[in-house]
Amino acid sequence: MYDDLDTPCLLLDLDVVESNIARMAAFFEGKPAKLRPHFKTPKTPEVARRQLAAGAIGITVAKLGEAEVLVDAGLGPILMANQVVGPLKIDRLMAMLARGADVTIAVESEFNIRELADGARRSGQHPAAIIEVDSGMHRCGTTDPKDTVALARMLEENGIRYRGIMGYEGHAVLLPEEAERREKGSSALAIVNQHAEALAEAGLPPEIVSVGGTGTFDLSGSWPGVTEVQAGSYVFMDGRYQEVMPGKFDCALTLLTTVLSVKERYAVCDAGMKSLTNEFGPPMSRDGTVKVARLSEEHAHLTGEGLASLRPGQKIEVIPSHGDTTLNLHDWYNVTRGGVVVDRWPILGARKFK
């Protein structure tokens, strides 16, 4: 199977992708909250286009480069769930707005707003922003609701469209125990509610309350006051998320690799750390019988009960433990249906970390 493909390379099962999209769309059907899937996982407009067609209200990005890929593809509206810092990046944002793109960015400080206002004056554009709230992940975001209210007022005073708030319970999404995941996720969402309530009391009710990830989509998507959820990994899934929430979605992304050598206690394949990542644990073969025990630059050591069936030259599929960082190393998806390659999609958002 896949004899015509050189390895290591990515396979993307389109049947599974479409099934995952449909499952998530069905969850949000009829709910007040809607889905704004995160582009950090697919990084290709081909998937984002399908998510929008299935009812997503827009796309979330982390970087300007990802937003530019979507704007070039004519897709949006876009929420950049990150701060844009420095004149170079501010001017890139304004250039997208000048093209007619609908892009809302996150701010967390007076510094962000001053830079944004300066860029708006330079360009004549009218940016929009939401305020990021630290809901327990302790990355970026305001911690005091009074500060959030002050930033909302500052946005309006500087001619920047204030649209609402966002939080991210990233410290909860990968917790393996569902009860603990829901407990910590609920605490995070309650913090976001406190900021939303303070804004409403100040006469600044948020149009957008954006939260969530794949690990908490069902909690955050049903939480009072939430308007949208930023889940991303669900569309491909990976080994770590399958451990955390088995059966919710299926793995669409695999890495095809060729066995180079078979020894008594291990085998070696051609997928090293330049094509496969393991920060979320050891990747596994699709059938679960072979484990990627160790990575070097261009080789992987394989172990497991399936070792006895491996032969040099054999190709096997490996499910990445973390799909987002693995696919970021590649330029193409080999798109399959029923085990047959039917298309090749460029990963246009790969390595767009600026």
Buried (B, 14 or more C-beta within 10 A) or exposed (E): EBEEBEBBBBBBBBEBBBBBBEBBBEBBEEEEBBBBBBBBBBBBBBBBBBBBEBBBBBBBBBBBBBBBBBBEBEBBBBBBBBBBEEEEBBBBBBBBBEEEBEBBBBBBBEEBBEBBBEBBEEBEBEBBBBBBBBBBBEEBBBBEBEBBBBBBBBBEEBEBEBBBBBBBBBBBBBBEEEEEBBEBBBBBBEBBBBBBBBBEEBEBEBBBBBBBBBBBBBBBBBBEBBBBBBBBBBBBBBBBBBEBBEEBBBBBBBBBBBBBEBEEEBBBBBBBBEBBBBEBEBBBBEEEBBBBBBBEEEBBBBBBEBBEEBEEEBBBBBBBBBBBBBBBBBEBBBBBEEEEBEEEBBBBBBEBEE
